[in-house]
């Protein structure tokens, strides 16, 4: 896909997988709009890649539309990467009793509905752009998780939200094919995210040893490289790709 003069929208781009992706895309000459919460380091992150920061909650239609508009102003919007998400542990039956329904709903709202909100608004803008010579108008990359397939105890809401992201990949890819917009999802395993970085080194090493090969945590740069490949490989569509070192998560 031709990237010259194009823009990208990366949610959750202030840190972790999203930030690595924003940097990788910017290195290709793409103008990147970083979308993250107002409390994030989004302004700093955008400044480091000569991009633009738009503070937004992915569940808010108006705020997401403003971010999409900002990306369109920078260039033809060809690349959208959904990395925003939350992952608090939440057992069905905890020490305080049944999981509050609003806690379950919040995770679904951010991870699944928020991802869909970005998809629908970004796709509307992308569909109006002039296609490339091969009919392509761009690609939307979503982030699921191995929890979509190997959900652990304490992950019913998270697994459900990421399973939903996986499940809607194919039907949306089929629908958007008429516009030349591809949809691909990545399901990362245990990655070096800010949350895991706060753990003691021995705890991180222990988690990494659970991975068959290579026996370590995944790196945000590896996620970003896969995004770049998806952008470049026009035949990847409607698929969820596990990026996990062959791990299959244990019950807990």
C-alpha positions, 0 to 999 in steps of 0.5 A: 500500500502506498504510504506517502502523504497518508495518515494513521490513527493509533488509539492507546498510542501514548504507551506500550503497544500503541506507542511502539506502533505509532513510532514504527509508522512514523518512521515510514513517513506516515503522519500519526495521530495518537489517541489516548486519555487526557491523563496520558503522556500523549502530547509528549509521545506525539511530539517525539514523532512529529505527530498529533495528539488528540485526547479522547475516550474511545467510547465517546463518539464525538471525541473519536470523530474529532480524532478521525477528523484530525487524521484526515487533515494530516493526510489520506487516512489509510491506517487505523490501529486499535490498541486502547484497552483495559485489563483489570482482573475480575472474578465472577465470585470474588471475596466481596461476592458476585462481580458487580455487573457495572465492572463487567460492562465497563471492560466490554464497553472500553475493549469491545464497544470502544474498538467498534466505535473507532472502526465505524467512524474511521471506516466512514472516513476511509471509504470516502478517500481515493483508492490506490491503483489496486483498489485499496483504501487502507487497513484497520488493525485491532488488538485482541489477546490470547485471552480470547482463546485461553481465558484464565480464571479472573478474566471472564470480562476481559476474555469476552471483550477480546473474544468479541474483537476476534469474532467481529474481524471477519464479518467487518472485513467482508463488509468493508471489502467493497470499499477496499478496506482490510481488517486484521486483528492481532492477539498478543500473548504476554507482552512487555506492557507498562503494567507488566513492567511494574512487576519485579524482574524475577516476576517478569522472568517467571512469566517469560519462562512460561512461553515455549519459544522464545522463553521471554515476554513479547516486545512492543517492537515486535507487535509494531513490526507485525502491524507494519507487515500487515499494512504492507501485505495487501493479502492479509485480511479478515484474520486474527494472528496470534503473537505469543511465542506458542504459549497456551495459557494455563487456567491461572 
